[in-house]
Amino acid sequence: MATPSRSEVLSLFRSLLRTARQFPDYNIREYTKRRTIDAFRENQSLSDASSISSAYAGGKAQLEVAKRQALVYSLYAPKVKSIMDVNL
């Protein structure tokens, strides 16, 4: 597998954050955002091509999982909003 370009990595990051916004539950939405940011910061210092490719492939797999989970959560979203989602 070829090493992903900077634009591909940034696109993955944005896609993960976009998918996180689709979760109807505040706690899951914030956890997904926080986990995405933490994972990218953790892998920011990678320099070996194979480890970068491996991390990128893992990120793509996590994106697919997050998309599926966002769909499932939207189907079974609670009728009542969380207090964190209510605009006062």
Order of alpha helices (4+ residues) and beta strands (2+ residues): alpha-alpha-alpha
